[in-house]
Amino acid sequence: MALSPINPTQLTPPRVDLIDPRSGAISREWYRFFLSLLTATQTNQDEIELAPDATSLIASYDAMLESLAQTTESAPDCCSATADVDAKVNSLAQATASAPPAASESEIAVIQTQLQALALAPPPKEFISPRYGSFYDTTDQTAAVINTAYAMTFNATDITYGVTRGTPTSRIYVDRSNIYNIQFSAQFINTGGGAHRVWVWLRKNGTDVTNSATVVRIQGNNTEDVAAWNFLLQMNAGDYFELMWEVDNTGVSLHADPATAVHPAVPSIILTVTDNVSSLEV
């Protein structure tokens, strides 16, 4: 009895990926190819007698995929590799049409179930570990000259993963490209009397970040105030940022206060950095 010819998709790995990178599931083209082999196998089981020593359907698939991978890696040029892979796919399709491999009904059912599961419910995606860092400074920091930019420094690291202090210690480096949430709390004190202003802004890789400054007015002698807010900053691996400050009177400074029997110490500056704003898939 003449067998109906099989018409596989004639795919080659260099043209179509086995796994669709957008969904994580087997690609539609490869799914249709494997399904055509399964359909042909089921159709032909009742029409010809299968050889008792024929390799199983699963082994045939494994051998074909391994051969395709080796051909693609070892071929001297893309054109010859493509032609060779096409020939192997055609050969497998013709062999399946004329003499399908021995496969039990249970094996076919398992393969069909696995393929359908991949198409309908792709494997869960993995996510890379978030980066983070927490830093502070336990010393007073002063401005020697008014209307001059100074970088806030940090003498201690609380916890860190992928976010580190550099040299000088005002520079905070990241090891992965992502959007970073930068939060800080700066304890200022005015010992110069009157009302004086302090500006705080962000600097990335030595360049001021546009529209990132804020001004705080501190009024009264020995008056304390806290500047605390956050920035979102797009950074690449190896980039660094700094928190900058400027005063209009040198009586305004960053103030650290020691611990007491009641409360812990007050750092002059506390900084936390995380990249969980935009988690990247592996």
Secondary structure, 3 states (H helix, E strand, C coil): CCCCCCCCCCCCCCCCCCECCCCCCECHHHHHHHHHHHHHHHHHCCCCCCCCCCCCHHHHHHHHHHHHHHHHHHCCCHHHHHHHHHHHHHHHHHHHHHCCCCCCHHHHHHHHHHHHHHHHCCCCCCECCCCEEEEEECCCECCCCCCCCEECCCCEEEEEEEEEECCCCCCEEECCCEEEEEEEEEEEEECCCCEEEEEEEEEECCEECCCCCEEEEEECCCEEEEEEEEEEEEECCCCEEEEEEEECCCCEEECCECCCCCCCCECCEEEEEECCCCCCEC
